[in-house]
Amino acid sequence: MKKILFTLSCLCVFALANAQQTPAANQSKSLLIQGATLHIGNGSVLENAELGIADGKIVEVGAVGSSQNNYDTTIDASGKHLYPGFIAANSTVGMVEIDAIRPTNDLNEIGTFLPHIRTIIAYNAESKVVESLRPNGILTAQIVPTRGRIAGSSSVVQLDAWNWEDASLKTDEGIHLYWPRSYRRGNSSKGEDPLVYDQKNYNKQVEELKQYLIEAKTFQAGEKQKNLPHAALAGAYSGAQQVYLHAKEKRQILDGIDLLKKQGIQRIVLVGGDDAHLILPYLKKQAIPVIVSRPHRLPNTADEDVKLPFKMAKLLMDAGLTITIDVSGRMERMNTRNLPFYAGTFAAYGVEKEKAVEMITLNAAKILGIDDRLGSLEVGKDATLFIAEGDALDMRTNQLSHALIQGREISLETHQTELWKRYMEKFSR
């Protein structure tokens, strides 16, 4: 019995030592931030400005000295920069902690058509990966499902919470559909071409998807007998939920949008869209927002411009599309913290700097349907923002001194910062 108690005690100590910091308490004192350069989030900048916060909301924005209110606390941010919190779209943070340990992976659902799966109930608010995003200014994220043809619903969370209920900002806001690939990679050892178009298999998968959507639509109009997966698509057909079409190739994009439109689904967001630059007039006409693939990747085919991934945001933005950045890909959860630097890379390849900021603030909020609360430094919106020493899109100067979520000043400490301080002390002796 003593051994059992000792083991339990050790486990408790280990858990406490490795848990995320305690979430911040609700804002109790009003706050004025003075002297900063405000990057509003809508493409504009306000120099030498001040911003007032009370009860978790932004209550005023103006030039220094314009405030007529009395605040409990003041932060002198002279020479620093104030940004809206960055928003990570198409993210899986909080869904997997350690890839090699199956019990920490909540993405591996079984099945093909899973519209009833909800990421929000599996979201781990105490993830160390979640904690690592905040020092780079990422304070909000969309948590998406990734398994199956229709993978389930995503939700938007704020990144300082006790549990998924506290974290939730917008629950089940969209359904995710992963369109079939129209080609596969050729086997060079068998003498196959780099790209092998398997029309038979592609057409079969598209037909299966089409029939499923027809069945689900019929269910919505019928007597609504118990069928949980079909019932889960009600929001997509009514317009209450968006459908996120995950597609890269031109054929995928065109076929996917066409089928969804014919099924009466109007609210569509394209995710990935690596060939989107080939059909810009079509996407503009259909008013399809794009969550564009992150720039730090190789082109999809050998004959593409090697720098096309870096130029993609500029091409789409010039066409008048609303875009934000997709953080999925290799080591996607850990690399989500690089979101501002992805925007900085797009800025280096033609996107105007404040428009690059807008991509991961107001544009992301618009696409996710939370722009009434987040995405810009405007009166009435949540005080989810941060102060940086310099340019937040440059890893050399994106050094945060303060970060707030809904007016609550949050901790910027992580496991990495603790190790950094530990070894800086060691080598300074």
N, C-alpha and C positions, 0 to 999 in steps of 0.2 A: 504493500500500500504506500509506503514511504517513497519507493522508487517511482510509482505512478504520479504521486503528488509532485515530486522533484521534476519529473519530465514535463508535467503540465506547467509548472512554474517557469521552466526554461523556455518552453514554447511561447508562453505569454510575454516574457521579457523580449524574446526574439521578435515577436510580432510588433510589440510597441516600438522597439528600436528601429524597425524597418517600415513603420507606417508613415503615411503622408502627414505633413503638418496639420494641426487642428485648423479647420476652416475658420475664417475670420468672423467675428461677431457683426451683427447688423450695425450700420452706421448710426451713431448716437449724437455726434457733433457735426455741425456744418463745417464746410471746408472751402477755402478759397486758394486756388493755384494762381500765382502771379508771375508775370514776366516772361512766360514761355512763348515760343513760336508754336502756334496751334495749327496742326495739319487736320483740317476739318473732316476730311474723309470723302468729300464730294468734289475733290480736285482743286479746292481753294486753300489758301494759307493766310493766317492772321498773325502778323508780327507783334511782339511785345504786348501780349494779350493776357487776360485773366478769365478764369472759368470758375463759377461757383457751384457747389454741390451741397444738397441737403436731402435727407431721407432717401438716399440712393439714386437721386435723379439730378441731372444737370439743370440748374435753375437760372443761370445767366451766363452769357458769353459776350465779351466786349474788350475794348482797349483798357490797358492798365489805368486805374483811377476812375473808371466809369461806374463802378459798383456803388449802389446806394444802400446795400444791406450790410449788416454786421455779422461776421462769421466767427465761430468758436476757435477755429484753427486756420493758420495761413502757411502755405508752402511757398518759399521763394524759389522759383524755377527759372530765374534769369539765365539766359544763355543756353537753356535746355529746350527740348522739343516735346510737345504733348500730342499724343496720337489716340484715336479710338482703338480699342482692343482689336487685334487681328482675329479673323475668323477662318478656321480651317474647314474647307468643304471636302466631302467624300473621304472621310477619315475613319480609321478603325481603332483609334486610341481608346484605351479602357476596355477593349474586347479581348486582347491577348497580352499577357504579361511576359511570359517566357515561351518562345515558340517551341522549344524542345520538351516542354512539360505539358502534356495533354490536358490536365485539369485546369490549367490557366487559359485555355483556348476556347472561347465561346463563339467562334465563327464557323466551325465545321459541322454545319447542319447537314442532314441526309435528305436527299430528294431533289426533284427538279423544279416543281412549282410550289413555292413556299411563301405566298403573299401574306400569310398570317403570322410569320415570324417577326418579332419586335426586338430591335436591338436595345431599346432603352432599359428593359428589365435585366439585361445581362451586363450593362455598363458598370465598370468598376471605378467608382469615384476616387478610390484610394490608390490607384495605379501610380507607380513611380514614373511611368512614361508620361502620364498626364501632368505630373508635377514638373517634368523637365521642359514642358512647352512654355510655361509662364514667364521665365526669365527672358524670353525672346519676344514677349508681347502678345503671344497667342492666348487669348482668354476665353474663347468660345470655339466649339467644334461641332460639326455634323457627324454623327456616328452611324455608319452605314453597314448593312449586311452584304456579304460577298459570295454566298454559296447558292447554287441553283440558277435556273433560267430566270424565274421571278423570285428574287431573294428575300423579299420582305420589306418592312418599313424602317426608315431612318428617323432619328430624332436629333434635335439641337440641344446641346448642354453647355452650361457655364462651368468653368474648370476650377471651382473651389467649393466643394460640397461634401457633406457627410455621406450621402448615398444618392442613388439615381433619382429618387423623388425630389431631393433638394436641387440636384443638378439640372433637372429638366427645364428648358425654356420653351420648347415647342415639340410636343410629342407626336410621333407618327405623322410627320409632315409630308412624307413622300414614299412612293413605292419604287423599288429598284429592279430594272429589267436588264439582264445581260444578253445582248443580242448574239446569235450564233456567228462564229467566224466563217467567212466564205472561202477561206483557204487555210492550208496547213503548211508548216515548214517542210521543205523537201529533204529527203535523206540523201546527202551527197555521196555516201558510200554505195548507194544503189543507182547512182547516176541521175537522180531526180533533179528537177529544176529547184532553185531556192524557194519558190512559191508554187505549191500544187493546189489547183482549184478543184475542190471535191464538190461538184455541183449536186450530186445525188444526195450526199449527206446533209449539205446545207439546206437544200429544198425540203428535205424530210423534217429537219429541226424547225424550220420556219413554219411549216404546215402544222406541226404539233403545237407550237406556240399559238398560232392563229386559232386552232380549234379550241384550245383552252380558254382563250379570251372570249370566243363566241359563247362557250358554255357559261363563263362567269357573267357575261352581259345578259344572257338569257335568265340566269338565276336572279339578277337584280330586278328584272321585270316580272318575275314569276311570284309564286306564293311564298318564296323564301323559306323553304325547308332547310333544315340544319345542314349547312355545308360551310364550315369555318373558312377554308381557303377562298372560296368564291365570295363569301360575305366580306372578306378582308379587302376586296377590290372595289367595294362600294364607293369609297372616297375618290378613287381614280376616275370612275365614271361620272360621279356627280360634280367633279371639279374641286372638291374639298382638299384633295391631295394632288401633288404633282407626280408625274412619272419620270424617273431619271433613266434615260436611255443610255446604257453603257455601250458605246460603239466607237471603233477607231477608223475602219475602212469606209471609203465612199459608198460602196454598195450597202454595207451594214446600216449606215446613217440614213440613206434614202429609203431603203426597205423598211427600216424600223419606224421612221416618222410616218411613212405612208400607211402602214398597218395600224398604228395607233390612232391616226386621224380617222381612218375608215371605221374604227371601233368606237368613235365618238369621244376619244380622249384628247383633250385640247391643251392641257397644261403639261408641256414636255420640256425637259432640260436635257441637253446633250452632255454626256460625261466622257472625257477623253478627246474624241473628235480629231484624231491626228490628221485625217484627210479633209477637215472642215474647210481648209483654205481653197479646196477645189470646187466647193459648192456654196460660196459666200452669198450670192444673190438669192439662192433658194432658202438658206437659213434666215436671211434678213426678211424675206417675204413671209416666212412662216413664224417670224418673231421667236426664234428658238435661242434661249440663253445657252452659253457653253461654259462648262467647267473644264478648262483646257489643261492638257497634260503638263506636268512639271517640265521645265526646260532642261534639267540636268539628266539627259538620256540620249541614246543614240537614235538616229532616224530608223524608221521601220523597214525601209528597203534600200538596196545598195545604190540605186540611182537617184536618191533624194539628196538635196543640199545638206551637207553635214551639219550646217548651222540652222536648218529649218526649225528644229524644236525651240531654239532661242528666239526666232523671229515670229513664231506663231501668234503670240499675243498681239503684237503690232498689226499683223495682217487682219486678225479678227476684229480688233478694235477700230481700225480704219474703215471697216465695212459697216460699222455702226452696231455691232453685236454687244450685248451685255455679257461680260466674262469675269470669271474668277479662276482660281488655280486649284487643280486636282493634286492632292498630296499622296495619292496611292502610287504603288510601285515597289521597287526593291527596298527592303527594310523600311516600309512605309510608316510604321508607328514611330520608330526612333527618328526618322528623317522629317517627320511632321514639324519638328522644331525649326527646320530650315525654311519654313514658309516665307518669312519676310525676305530671305535671300534669293528665293526663287523669283519673287517680285522684283528684287534688285537686279537680277540677271535679265529679266524682260526689259527693265528700264535701260540697261546697258545696250540693248539691241533695239532701241527705237521708241519704246513707250515713255512718254513724258513722266517724270518722277512722281508728281502728285497723282497722276492717273494710275501709276503702278500701286501707290498706296490705296487708291480707291478700289482697285481690283480685289484687295483682301480685306476691305472694310465695308463700304456702302454697297458695292456691287455684290459681294458675297451675301450681305444682309438682304438685298432685294431678291436674289435668286432663291434664298432659303425662306423668304417670307417673314423676316424679322426686322425689316427696316423701320418699323414703327417704334422699335425699342433700341436698336443697336446700329452700328455702322458709321456713325458720324457724331461730331461734337456739336449737338444742337439742343436747345432748350426743350425739356420734356422727355428726353431719352435717358436710358439707364446710364449711370456714371460708371461705365466699363471702359477704362482707359489706362494709359501708362505714360510715365515721364522717362524719356531717354536722354542720355548725355549728348547724342548727336543723331545722325541719320539712321533711322531704324531699319532701313533696307540694306545697310552696310554692316557686315559682321564685326568690323573694327570699332564701330561707334554705337552699335545697338547695345548700350550698357544701361540697364534700367535702374533708376533710383527708387521709383514708386510704381505700384500697379494697384488698381482698384477694380473690383467687380461689384456692380450695383452699389457703389459707394463704400464698400468694405475694403480696407487696405489689406492686401494679401501678402503672404510670405513669398519671397523670391529665392528662398533657400531650397536646394535640391541635394540629392545624394552626390551629384557631381561637384557642386560648390563646396560641400563639406570636405570632400576628398582634396579639392584644390587648396583649400585653406590649410588642411592638415599637412600636405606635402610642401606648401610654401613655407610653413613654419619650420618644417624639418630642414629644408635647404637654406634657410636664412640664418641658421645657427652657426 
